[in-house]
């Protein structure tokens, strides 16, 4: 059984123009499995209507300190009880000043003062307001008080100026919140992950590769980081940004990936092979661009690449090894055969035609205890559930060894 770790937050929306992005933030938090209760300031209600947030969150939106619909008429306390965090996005300069000084003259500021859970703020304001020494002092005070501050970013502003103060994009905030709330199941563990395709040259400009985008492997890397692991990511050629906090080695061919894995695998506790490694490479690729000739055939001699996962799993003291299997049919049977042949305790099976390149995935986990199906979900969500499962098996292996 995969354990559910449902989280819930209060999303506080204050009166900045970036309040419109908070509507998307509700959706993005939900996408990460986070339940959202929206609380708005009076000024925010002038920017976006509560009806929008009510429709998106499926819950009444609160703004009034003395809301009779809340038990005991204590909205300023009740609404954050049992929540995993309060997230204020956008957080205006004025609201940040209130928080820094412990003011509680409306529902949202009172909730923040009376909270028992972590507070996360995403500032959004004009660049001069952000650079003003008063705001700098207030933000420093919040950080010293243990408040997590996300952003801001630099760029075009609603006022027409350009500079620091833009709120982070909703997806970035949701990802950071999900990471912040993730249980630290792999605290201190060293995790080595491969991701993306490999590229096997035919000549100087051509090669054999596959459609792996790296999305799944990078999502696994982010989920491991969020779980407190130290992550090394060995990536084939993809166009994704490096996950913040991971050590990244970029490689081209399967042989280069193998060398990088050899270098790092002795110092890892968990190895996760998400990469779609080419099984074959061209024997002796041409050092010049092959010219088209009158012949109607070009024969390439292919030789097998080393099996990186099997090599890691057969080391004298192997890390906990996880493989991925992309199949187009008979998924469980082929994946289990691969698991046994490569001698790995856990194989993650997915349908190649649905998994490769897409944003979502549906996987089956195969281990000694049987099969566990995870429902189709965004790759970040699948990756978190996979990391929770790995942490459980890895923990059991360590306890057995002690
Ligand atoms: O990158 P995305 O677009 O997000 O797509 C993700 C994915 C579909 C590529 C990913 O989820 C996935 O399934 N990766 C494994 C692809 C595959 O089919 O691998 P395989 O069946 O050839 O190999 C099985 C396992 O052995 C894999 O862990 C692979 O990394 C490893 N292997 C394979 C060959 C080889 N020479 N060395 C290896 O280590």
Boltz pocket constraint, residues with backbone or C-beta under 6 A from the ligand:
constraints:
  - pocket:
      binder: B
      contacts: [[A, 194], [A, 196], [A, 197], [A, 211], [A, 212], [A, 213], [A, 214], [A, 215], [A, 216], [A, 217], [A, 254], [A, 273], [A, 274], [A, 275], [A, 276], [A, 277], [A, 278], [A, 279], [A, 305], [A, 306], [A, 307], [A, 308], [A, 309], [A, 310], [A, 322], [A, 323], [A, 324], [A, 325], [A, 326], [A, 327], [A, 338], [A, 348], [A, 350], [A, 351], [A, 352], [A, 355], [A, 356], [A, 357], [A, 358]]
      max_distance: 6.0
